[in-house]
């Protein structure tokens, strides 16, 4: 963890995919963002989580540790081809019921787990979709083809779950294609997703599928992007407005003191440091950070001057 402030952000993923490129990059970007903005950060693996309901209240344990302070935002990366509603989705629902803002939400993930479920959600919204048949209750491939004969060829036959991947390269995308991808994302309730589009003979696009756990190594390489950094920025933007960082918290304390009393001569600086350390845990929350302590010991004439301290803090915030 980078600090002891109230704002908390978690990264929740699956042990089977945590070493894959997207998860490693998102973890890197989230750590950097949380240190930059002085947010509490924790990386959690799905199988470390124990859900509890005790005395009628929802609770959470991680590796035996009782969690008493829950994150405001949780960035979720689960392997959608393997997602199970009785395990993975149960964890996500539990966190959501506890007031955590998930990115992506469990219902949005479910909308993309099954490709036909995706089309069921998009149908009726004016979204261009290829004519699609789905079958249940039998595995007779020949019968499936016979039933779909009315669709005519060319025809694509694919599993409702899973993906094959592909090769990424730069290509132009029309405004219709861009707006279609945004529309699909909004209908499905996605925060981060990949929308696969098919180009029709007239150059317009229709929807092939949507991915809630989209890989982005091709985007990073082909488009020279830092998708993980964009995800981290967006996650931080979801945190409650008006949150205080550790330095802002100290500034608030100093500002309040300066507004309620006239600047006056006080005890030697060393005494002032001891008093402030005892009354403000924010100063001592990071043993390696001595900036605030140095400010107090470098005041002119060895005097504890609130206005001077406030001016120095403001200078630090804008540098």
KANOR-V413382 format. One record per run of one state. SS is the DSSP state (h for helix, s for strand, l for the rest). FROM is the first residue (numbers start at 1). LEN is the number of residues. If there is no record, write none. Layout:
ss->SS from->FROM len->LEN
ss->SS from->FROM len->LEN
//
This chain:
ss->l from->1 len->7
ss->s from->8 len->6
ss->l from->14 len->7
ss->h from->21 len->17
ss->l from->38 len->2
ss->s from->40 len->6
ss->h from->46 len->3
ss->s from->49 len->6
ss->l from->55 len->2
ss->s from->57 len->6
ss->l from->63 len->2
ss->s from->65 len->2
ss->l from->67 len->6
ss->s from->73 len->5
ss->l from->78 len->2
ss->h from->80 len->3
ss->l from->83 len->5
ss->h from->88 len->10
ss->l from->98 len->3
ss->s from->101 len->3
ss->l from->104 len->2
ss->h from->106 len->8
ss->l from->114 len->1
ss->h from->115 len->8
ss->l from->123 len->6
ss->s from->129 len->1
ss->l from->130 len->11
ss->h from->141 len->11
ss->l from->152 len->23
ss->h from->175 len->14
ss->l from->189 len->5
ss->s from->194 len->6
ss->l from->200 len->5
ss->s from->205 len->7
ss->l from->212 len->5
ss->h from->217 len->7
ss->l from->224 len->3
ss->h from->227 len->11
ss->l from->238 len->8
ss->h from->246 len->15
ss->l from->261 len->7
ss->s from->268 len->1
ss->h from->269 len->11
ss->l from->280 len->1
ss->h from->281 len->4
ss->l from->285 len->6
ss->h from->291 len->7
ss->l from->298 len->2
ss->h from->300 len->3
ss->s from->303 len->1
ss->l from->304 len->2
ss->h from->306 len->13
ss->l from->319 len->1
//
